[in-house]
Amino acid sequence: MSTAPHFDIDLKAFWSDPYPNLKRMRAEAPICFVPQLNATLITRRQDIFDEEKKIHIFSSEQPEGLMTQLMGKNMMRKDGAPHRAERKAIFPTVSPKTVRDIWRVQFAKAAVETLDDVQAQGAADMVKDIAMRISGEALKAITGLTNMDWREMDRVSQGMIDGCANYTGDQKVEQNCHDCTASIDRHIDEMMSLLTASPDYSLLSVQMQAGVTDDTLRANIKLAISGGQNEPRDAIAGTIWALLTHPKQLESIQSGAATWQQAFEEYARWMSPIGMSPREVAQPYTLHGVDFVPRERVFLMFGSGNRDEDVFSNPDAFDITQDAGPSLAFGAGPHFCAGAWASRCLISEVALPLIFERLANLRLAGDTPIGGWAFRGPLAMPVEWNN
């Protein structure tokens, strides 16, 4: 265990809203050990940005970590040459050119179909009925698991997310995670022969074409699903909620004075759908007087860094006029999110403009609870519109 000062939290309150505690940590103990999480947290933006790159100290290779144990050793749990080799293998799926020329059309088609199905209703849950489906259909295309229903895509994604954040060791959560990974494996098995006969740009297909081993191929698809469903789902719904509760900022976008991209980037900074990244200490190290020991668990708290008062002019507010450039929403360094281009395209180029265009006078129709600290987003979001 590190020599960092202890900082106690109420887990339930931290899940509901981590930002008050994170603000105190940055001010009082920017590197602190949280007994309830059994981890040392690094909370200031510049420290996270600098230290994440030091993979020889803060290693992604965590053989005993929850993600590795539950989902297999994917490229997020590798460093150096092995990590670079797998990023190179999947690049044809996530490159800006592939996103522009192949996925954007499919994203738009699925979004239009989703809105066609709900438009006449005049009301829906933005998370469960719209954002979840748009995100799920996009992920089906990218992964190559077009045989999976979008609702199942969301279920297995959430199950793995819950499993990877199960630091209290809840057996029901772990069992559900195993059920979810088994479902993904079955869907992969069904698609392999089809994609062997008709290869495409999907993640499953390009890994098969590159000769990636079966265990690694499966682990990387599970990784893509675990982050590629909840982040767009929560960012689509969350950005819409933020704009509806800040109508002047929505007006500035609709008038052309600002962009949907600005809204998405600012929401991702402000609410951090992916709030942290775990690391394991590989060798003795001292940072700001805190001594770290090998095999210690460290959390790089992206959600905290994204509200650092020393970096952002209005850190605790949703404000699309401020510079969100230093945001850590997609990480930093060698583990910068490989799906960033696809996510930006889906959310800011397709989903947000289409939803506001098709659902006239879109408005909130009830409370929007938000939860989570490792992964954070709206839990429900009743809306209505003129049909």
N, C-alpha and C positions, 0 to 999 in steps of 0.2 A: 504494500500500500504506500502511496506517496506521502510526503510530509505536508501536503496541502491542508489548510484549515478545514474543519468539518462544517458542513452547512446542511441542516436538517430541513426536510420539506414534508408537507402533507401530500401524499401521492394523489389522492382524489382531487384536491384543489389544484395541484400542479397539472393534472390531466385536463381539468376544466379551463384553466388559464395559467400558463407557465410564466407569463411575462412579468408580473410583479416580482416573483422570486428571481428571475433572470436579471432583472434590473438591479436588484439588491446585490446579487453575486458580482455583477460587473463593477459595482461601486465599492463593495466591502471585501470581496474575496474572488477576484476574477478567475483564479484557479482554485477550485475547492473540491473536497471529497464529499459526496452525497451518500450517506450510509443506506438510504432507502433504495438507491439505484446501484449500490456497490460499485461505483465508478467515480473517477475524477473528471470533473467538467472543466473545459476551457471555454470561456464565455465572451472574450473580447474579439472583435472582428479581425484586427490586425494579427493577433496571436494565432487565430484559426487559419487565416490566409497564409501565414508564414510556416506554421508548424505542419499543416497538412501535406506540404511538399516534402517533408523530411521523412520519407518512407522507411529509411534505415533506422529511425527512432520510433515513430508512430506508425506501426505496420498495419496494413490491411489484412495480412495473413493471420487469421484467427481460427485455428483448427478446432478449438473448443467453443467457439462463438455460436450463438443461436442460429444465425443465418446459415453457416456452414453445416451445422448439425441437422437442420431441418430442410434445407433446400439444396445442399450440395455445394461444392467449392466452385463458385462462379468467378467471373473476372473481377468483380468488386472485392473479392477476398484474395486477390493476387497482386503482387507488386512487380516492378521491374520488367524484365524481358517477357515472362509469361503473360503479364497483363497487357503489354504492348502487342504481343502476338495475337491475343484474342480480340483486342480492339480493332486490329487490322483486319481480322477475319470477318468481323461483323460490319465493317465500315460501308460495304456496298448497300446494306439495308438502311443505314441512318445518315448517309451523306446528304449534304444540302441539295445536290443534284437529284438524288433519288426522291427526297421529300418533295421537291418542286415538281418533278416530272411524273411521278407515280403516285405517291401517297396523297398529295393534296387533292387530286381528283376523287380518290376513294373516300377521303375524309368528308368532302363536300357532299358526295352522293349519300353517305350514311346520315349526315346531319340533316339533309333535306328530307330524307325518308322519315327520320325521327320526328321532325317538326310537322310533316304532313300528317302523321298519325295522331298528334296531340293538339294540333291547332284548333280544331272545331270544338274541343272540350272547354276551352276558355279558362281552365285551371289545371294545375298539376303540382307535383313536388319536383322542383328544379333539380334536386340531387338525384332522386331515385328514378324519375321518369324521363329526364332529358339528358343531363350531364353524364349520368352513369352509362346510358345507352350510347351516346356519341363517343365517349371514351372507350367503351368496350368494343364497339364496332371497329374503331380505328386500331385498337390493339390486336384484334383478330387478324386484320390485314397484315400488320407489321410482323407479328410473330409467325404467321403462317397457319395458325390454328383456326381456320375459317369454319371448321366443324364444331366449334364451341359456341354455345349461345352466349349473348352478351351478358345475361344475368349470371351465368355460371362464371364468366370471366371476372366479373366483379366479386363474386363469392370467393373464388380461389385466391384472388389478389388480397382481399381483406383478411382471409384466413392466414395467409403467409405473413402479412403485415403484423397481425395480432401475435402470431407465433414469434416473430423476430423481436417484438417489443415485450415479450412475456418474461420480464426480469424477475417476477415474483414466483415463477414456476408453476402456474396454474395448469393442472393436468388436462382439463377440458379444452383449454386453448391449444395445448400441444397436440392433443388427439385430433382436433379439428384441422390443425395445420397439416398433419400427416394425410388426412382425408383429401385436403385440397391439392397437395402435391401429387397424390396418387391419381387424381382426376386429370391433372395436366399431363402426366405420363401416358395415360390412356389416350388422350387426344393427340399427343405426339405420335404414338404408335400408329394411330389410324391415318395420319397424314404423311408418314415417311414414304410409303410406296408411291403415293400420288405425286409428291414433290420430286421423287427420283425420276419419275416419268416425265413430269412437266415442271422443271425448275423455274423459280422466279426470284424476286428480290427480298422475299421474306426472311426473317431471322433464322427460322428452321432450315430453309433451303440454302441460304448462303453458307451456313455452318457445315451443312452436309457437303456442299460443293468444295469447301475449303479443307475437308478431311478432319474436322474437329472431332475429338473422341466423343463417344455417346454420353458418358457421364457429364462431361463439360458442356456439351450441347444442351442437355436437359437443364443443367444448373443455370446456364445463361438465359434460357427461355423463362425459367421461373423468376430469375432476377428481373427480366424485362417486365414480366407481368406484375411483380410485387411493387414496382415503382411506376410502371407505365400505365396503370389503370387509376390508382387512387390520386396521383398528382394531377393529371389532366381533369379527372372528374371533380376533384375538390377545387381546382383553380378555376374551372369554368363556372361552377356554381358560386364559388366564393367571390370571384371578380364581379359577377352580376350582382350579388348581394351588396358588395362594396359600392358599386355604382348607383344602385337603387337607393342606398342610404346616403349617398353624396350626389344628389341630383345635378348640382352645378358642374361637377366634373363629368358626368354623363353628357350634359348639354355641350360641354366643350369638345367632346369627341364627336358628337353628332353634327356639330357645326363645322368640323374640320380643323378646329384649333388644336386638338390633341388627337392621339391615335389609340386604337385598341391595344396595340403593342405596349404603349406606355402604361395603360391600365393593368394589363396582365403582369408586366414586370414589377410594377409597384405593389400589386397584391401579393405576388410571390415573395417580395421582400418583407412586406408588412405582416403577413400571416404565415409564411414559411410552411407550405404543405409538407416538405421534408425538413424536419426541424433539427436533425442531428445526424452525425455519422460516427460509428464506433471505431476505435482503433485499439491495438494492443502494443504496449511498450516492448520494444525489442532489445534495448540496451539501457544501462544507467544513463540518466540525463537530468540536467537541472535547468529549469526555466523560471525566471523571476524569483529565484530563491527557493523554489519548490523542487524537491528531489523526487524523481520517478524511478521505479524499479521494474525490472523485466517481468513480463506477463501481466502487468497491471492493466486494467481496462480503463480507457479514456474515451470520453464523449466530446467530439467537436460540435459545439452547440451552434449550428447555423442560425437557428431562430433567434438566438441571443445576439450573435454578431450582426444580424440584419436590423437590429434596433439599437446599435451602438451609438450613444450620444456623441462620441468623438468623430463619427464618420457621417452620419446623416443629419440633415438640418431639422427635420421634423419626424424623429424616429418612431414615435408611438401613434402617428396619424397616417391614414390612407390619403396620400397627396400625390397625384400624378404629375404635379409640376416640379417635384424635387428629383434630384439625380439618384436613380436607383442603380446606377452603374456598378458601384462597389458591392452590390448584393451578392450573397453566397447561396442564393436559392438553388443553383445548379452545382454547387460545390466549387472547388478550385483545384488547380494542380493536375496531376496525372489522372485523378479519378473524377474529373469534370464530367458531368452527366452526358453519356453518349447519345441520349435521346433528346437533347435540348432543342435541336433544329426541328424535329418532328413535333415536339410539344408546343413550341412557339407557333408553328404553322397551324396545328390543329386548333389551338385556343384563340390566338389573336387574328389569324387570317380567315378562319372558317367559322368556328363555333360562335364567338361573341358577335360579330357583325350579322350573321344569319339569324341568331336568336332575337336580337333586337329589331331586325328588319321584319321577321315573320310574325312575331308576337306583339301586336300593336298595343301600346300603352301598358307594357309589362310592369307589374307592380307586386310588391310583397302582400301576402294574404295571411300572415301569421308570424310567429316568432321563428328565428333561425338560430338554433343552438349550434355552437361550435365547440369541438373537443379535440384533445390530443396534444402531445408535446413532441414525440418522436415523429409522428405523422399527424398533421392537423388539418381539419376542414369542417365544413358545415355537415351536420348530422341529418338535418331535414330542412327544407326551404319551400314552404307553400307559396305559390305565386298564382296570379290570375292575369288575364289580358282580355282585350276586346276581340271577339271572334266574328 
